[in-house]
Amino acid sequence: MISFYGPIAVRLTARNFFLRLSAFVIFLFCAGFYAPAL
């Protein structure tokens, strides 16, 4: 059971981490882009 659910859990965790990382990068980019305008 562990060998079957292992790759799925790793895949979901990596996907969740990638989504959070990309959202954080976009947030930093927008903050750095709009900060000088303010």
C-alpha positions, -999 to +999 in steps of 0.1 A: +000+000+000+028+024+009+046+017-023+014+024-042+005+057-024+041+069-021+046+083-056+011+098-056+018+116-023+051+128-035+036+140-068+008+159-050+033+175-026+056+185-053+027+200-073+014+219-043+050+232-035+054+243-071+021+261-071+030+279-039+064+288-051+051+302-084+025+322-066+051+336-042+074+345-072+045+363-089+037+381-057+073+393-053+074+404-090+041+424-087+053+440-054+086+450-069+069+463-100+042+484-081+064+496-052+082+523-072+048+535-086+035+540-050 
